[in-house]
Amino acid sequence: TDDVWVRDNGPIYVRDAQGKLVIEDWGFNGWGGKYKSANCDVIPSVIGADTGVTVLNLNNIMVNEGGSVELDGHGVLMATKSSIISQKPKKSVRNKGMTQAQAELNFTKYLGATKFIWLEGGFSEEDVTDMHIDGIVKFASGNKMITMSDSDLSNWGLSDSDITILNAASNIKNEVYTKVILPLTKRDVTTKTGIALGYKGSYINFYVANGKVLVPNYNDPNDIVANKIIEGLYPGRKVIGIDVRNLYANGGMVHCVTQQQPQ
């Protein structure tokens, strides 16, 4: 592979009308052409061939990174425009010429989404993803939306208008989600090797597995706070903190290097 971020370049599993497991192979272009991507782009088709799962080739339909979309399981999709349909900057364009309406049609057809919540997102040299939603929001059962406080969202780079949209977000029945607030780390993150990164870490980038939840930890006082909150959201699953400090120095956390395969 060219990179480790299988959340973005790996297979997206769905079920067809008959309930059969299918891999969707969306296009991947190195987060808008920032990095080499030829080896990563073929990962879904290789996994499909190796595991005998039917692959739906969507490479000519749309570039779509797994970390750029979050679905609530009931028809709502949340995403940032900056990581999907933005036409600038030059090294951040995923889908040249694609409109929001065209993107929504694709997401309806291939992911079953019928309601869309778009944030503008943003761009920074530190964030190759151009503000993926999986560092900002995660949906949980019981009409819950896991996110951060307004001040932490602002610290993370969200605009005031995006924060307003987030706070008003509602489900398919137009019922506002119940917000569950996770903190950022109390301190700026320092890697295991002593490199000061100069910014805080998010706990929202966690991975829900069979019987467990893997949560990014940073050797920070807020690790235990975040782990406890997440434990309350997933009864019956054991929360395991994963020290991601060195991984985070390269731009991602637990969710970024995982991709689930339903049974």
C-alpha positions as CSV (number, residue, x, y, z in Angstrom):
1,T,0.0,0.0,0.0
2,D,1.0,3.6,-0.2
3,D,-0.4,4.5,3.2
4,V,-1.9,3.0,6.4
5,W,-5.3,4.7,6.4
6,V,-7.6,1.8,5.5
7,R,-10.6,3.7,6.7
8,D,-10.2,5.9,3.7
9,N,-8.9,3.6,1.0
10,G,-10.4,0.3,2.1
11,P,-13.6,-1.5,1.2
12,I,-17.0,-0.1,2.2
13,Y,-19.3,-3.1,3.1
14,V,-23.0,-2.9,2.3
15,R,-25.9,-5.3,1.7
16,D,-27.8,-5.6,-1.5
17,A,-31.5,-6.0,-1.9
18,Q,-31.2,-9.7,-1.1
19,G,-29.2,-9.1,2.0
20,K,-26.0,-10.3,0.5
21,L,-22.7,-8.7,1.6
22,V,-21.1,-6.6,-1.1
23,I,-18.0,-4.4,-1.2
24,E,-18.3,-1.0,-2.6
25,D,-15.0,0.1,-4.2
26,W,-15.2,3.9,-4.4
27,G,-12.4,5.9,-6.0
28,F,-9.4,7.1,-3.9
29,N,-7.1,9.8,-5.1
30,G,-4.8,10.4,-2.1
31,W,-7.0,13.0,-0.4
32,G,-7.2,15.2,-3.5
33,G,-3.8,14.3,-5.0
34,K,-1.7,15.2,-2.0
35,Y,0.0,11.7,-1.9
36,K,0.5,8.7,-4.1
37,S,-2.6,6.5,-4.2
38,A,-2.4,3.9,-7.0
39,N,-1.6,1.0,-4.6
40,C,-4.2,2.1,-2.1
41,D,-6.9,2.6,-4.7
42,V,-7.0,-1.1,-5.6
43,I,-7.3,-2.4,-2.0
44,P,-11.1,-2.9,-2.1
45,S,-10.9,-5.0,-5.3
46,V,-8.0,-7.0,-4.0
47,I,-9.8,-7.8,-0.7
48,G,-12.9,-8.7,-2.6
49,A,-11.0,-11.1,-4.8
50,D,-9.2,-12.6,-1.8
51,T,-12.3,-13.1,0.3
52,G,-14.8,-14.1,-2.5
53,V,-17.0,-11.0,-1.8
54,T,-18.7,-9.3,-4.8
55,V,-17.1,-6.0,-5.6
56,L,-19.2,-3.0,-6.9
57,N,-16.8,-0.8,-8.9
58,L,-17.6,2.8,-8.2
59,N,-14.2,4.3,-9.2
60,N,-15.7,6.1,-12.2
61,I,-18.7,7.3,-10.2
62,M,-17.1,9.1,-7.2
63,V,-14.1,9.5,-4.9
64,N,-15.3,8.8,-1.4
65,E,-13.1,8.2,1.7
66,G,-14.6,6.2,4.5
67,G,-13.7,8.8,7.1
68,S,-15.5,11.5,5.2
69,V,-19.0,10.3,5.9
70,E,-20.9,9.4,9.0
71,L,-24.3,7.7,8.9
72,D,-26.8,7.3,11.7
73,G,-28.2,4.0,10.4
74,H,-31.6,5.5,9.7
75,G,-31.0,7.5,6.5
76,V,-29.0,10.5,7.7
77,L,-25.5,11.2,6.3
78,M,-23.3,13.9,7.7
79,A,-20.1,15.1,6.0
80,T,-18.0,18.2,5.3
81,K,-18.0,19.7,1.8
82,S,-14.2,20.3,2.1
83,S,-13.5,16.6,2.0
84,I,-15.9,15.6,-0.7
85,I,-17.2,18.2,-3.1
86,S,-15.0,21.3,-2.6
87,Q,-13.3,22.4,-5.8
88,K,-10.4,24.1,-4.1
89,P,-7.6,24.2,-3.1
90,K,-6.0,22.4,-6.0
91,K,-4.5,19.5,-3.9
92,S,-7.8,18.9,-2.1
93,V,-10.2,18.2,-5.0
94,R,-11.8,14.8,-4.8
95,N,-14.5,15.0,-7.4
96,K,-13.8,17.6,-10.1
97,G,-17.0,19.5,-11.1
98,M,-19.3,17.5,-8.8
99,T,-22.2,19.4,-7.3
100,Q,-23.7,18.7,-3.9
101,A,-26.9,17.4,-5.6
102,Q,-24.8,14.9,-7.6
103,A,-23.0,13.7,-4.5
104,E,-26.3,13.3,-2.7
105,L,-27.7,11.2,-5.5
106,N,-24.7,8.9,-5.3
107,F,-25.0,8.6,-1.6
108,T,-28.7,7.8,-1.8
109,K,-28.1,5.1,-4.4
110,Y,-25.1,3.5,-2.9
111,L,-25.4,4.2,0.9
112,G,-29.1,4.5,1.3
113,A,-28.9,8.1,2.7
114,T,-32.1,10.2,2.3
115,K,-31.2,13.2,4.5
116,F,-28.0,15.1,4.4
117,I,-26.3,17.4,6.9
118,W,-23.4,19.3,5.3
119,L,-20.8,21.2,7.1
120,E,-18.5,23.5,5.1
121,G,-15.4,22.0,6.9
122,G,-12.0,23.6,6.3
123,F,-8.4,23.2,5.2
124,S,-5.1,23.3,7.1
125,E,-1.6,22.1,6.5
126,E,-1.8,19.8,9.5
127,D,-5.0,18.0,8.3
128,V,-4.5,16.0,5.1
129,T,-8.1,14.9,5.2
130,D,-9.5,18.5,4.9
131,M,-11.5,18.0,8.1
132,H,-13.0,14.5,7.9
133,I,-16.2,14.2,9.8
134,D,-14.9,11.1,11.8
135,G,-12.8,13.4,14.0
136,I,-15.8,15.6,14.8
137,V,-19.0,13.6,15.0
138,K,-20.2,10.0,15.6
139,F,-23.7,8.7,15.8
140,A,-24.8,6.2,18.5
141,S,-28.0,4.3,19.1
142,G,-30.8,6.1,21.0
143,N,-30.7,9.2,18.7
144,K,-27.3,10.3,20.1
145,M,-24.7,12.4,18.4
146,I,-21.2,12.2,20.0
147,T,-19.3,15.4,19.5
148,M,-17.4,18.1,21.4
149,S,-18.2,21.3,23.2
150,D,-18.6,24.5,21.1
151,S,-15.2,25.8,22.3
152,D,-13.5,22.5,21.5
153,L,-15.1,22.4,18.1
154,S,-13.8,25.9,17.5
155,N,-10.4,24.8,18.7
156,W,-10.6,21.9,16.2
157,G,-11.1,24.4,13.4
158,L,-14.9,24.5,12.9
159,S,-16.4,27.8,11.9
160,D,-19.2,29.3,14.0
161,S,-21.7,28.6,11.2
162,D,-20.7,24.9,11.1
163,I,-21.1,24.7,14.9
164,T,-24.6,26.1,14.6
165,I,-25.5,23.5,12.0
166,L,-24.1,20.8,14.2
167,N,-26.0,21.9,17.2
168,A,-29.3,21.9,15.2
169,A,-28.7,18.6,13.5
170,S,-31.7,16.3,13.5
171,N,-32.7,12.8,12.4
172,I,-35.0,11.7,9.6
173,K,-38.0,12.6,11.8
174,N,-36.5,16.1,12.4
175,E,-35.9,15.3,16.0
176,V,-32.7,17.0,17.2
177,Y,-30.0,14.6,18.2
178,T,-29.2,14.3,21.9
179,K,-25.6,15.5,22.1
180,V,-22.9,13.5,24.1
181,I,-19.9,15.7,24.7
182,L,-16.4,14.2,24.6
183,P,-13.5,16.4,25.6
184,L,-10.3,17.1,23.7
185,T,-7.1,16.1,25.5
186,K,-6.3,18.5,28.4
187,R,-2.8,19.0,27.1
188,D,-1.3,19.3,23.6
189,V,-0.1,15.8,22.6
190,T,3.5,14.7,22.9
191,T,4.6,11.5,21.2
192,K,6.2,8.6,23.0
193,T,9.5,9.7,21.6
194,G,9.1,13.2,23.1
195,I,8.0,15.2,20.0
196,A,5.6,18.0,21.0
197,L,2.9,18.2,18.3
198,G,1.5,21.5,19.5
199,Y,-2.1,20.5,19.3
200,K,-4.7,18.5,21.2
201,G,-6.2,15.1,20.4
202,S,-9.8,14.0,19.8
203,Y,-11.4,10.9,21.3
204,I,-14.3,10.8,18.8
205,N,-12.1,8.8,16.4
206,F,-12.9,5.4,18.1
207,Y,-13.7,2.0,16.6
208,V,-16.7,-0.2,17.6
209,A,-15.8,-3.9,17.4
210,N,-17.4,-7.1,18.5
211,G,-17.6,-6.9,22.3
212,K,-15.1,-4.0,22.5
213,V,-14.6,-0.3,21.7
214,L,-11.1,0.8,20.8
215,V,-10.6,4.4,21.9
216,P,-7.6,6.6,21.0
217,N,-5.7,7.5,24.2
218,Y,-2.8,10.0,24.5
219,N,-1.3,9.5,28.0
220,D,-3.5,12.5,29.1
221,P,-5.7,13.1,32.1
222,N,-8.8,13.2,29.9
223,D,-8.2,9.6,28.6
224,I,-10.0,8.2,31.6
225,V,-12.8,10.8,31.3
226,A,-13.4,10.0,27.6
227,N,-13.2,6.2,28.1
228,K,-15.8,6.3,30.8
229,I,-18.2,8.4,28.7
230,I,-17.8,6.0,25.8
231,E,-18.2,3.0,28.0
232,G,-21.6,4.3,29.0
233,L,-22.7,4.5,25.4
234,Y,-21.9,0.9,24.5
235,P,-23.2,-1.4,27.3
236,G,-21.9,-5.0,26.9
237,R,-18.7,-3.8,25.2
238,K,-15.3,-3.4,26.9
239,V,-13.6,-0.1,26.3
240,I,-9.9,-0.5,25.5
241,G,-7.6,2.6,25.3
242,I,-5.1,2.5,22.5
243,D,-2.1,4.8,22.8
244,V,-2.1,6.6,19.4
245,R,0.4,9.3,20.1
246,N,3.0,8.2,17.5
247,L,0.2,7.4,15.0
248,Y,-1.4,10.8,15.6
249,A,1.9,12.4,14.7
250,N,1.3,11.0,11.2
251,G,-2.3,12.4,11.0
252,G,-4.7,9.8,12.4
253,M,-6.1,7.7,15.2
254,V,-7.9,4.4,15.7
255,H,-10.8,4.9,13.4
256,C,-8.5,6.0,10.6
257,V,-6.6,2.7,10.5
258,T,-9.6,0.4,10.8
259,Q,-12.5,-0.6,8.5
260,Q,-15.3,-2.8,9.7
261,Q,-16.6,-5.9,7.9
262,P,-20.1,-6.9,8.9
263,Q,-20.8,-10.6,9.6
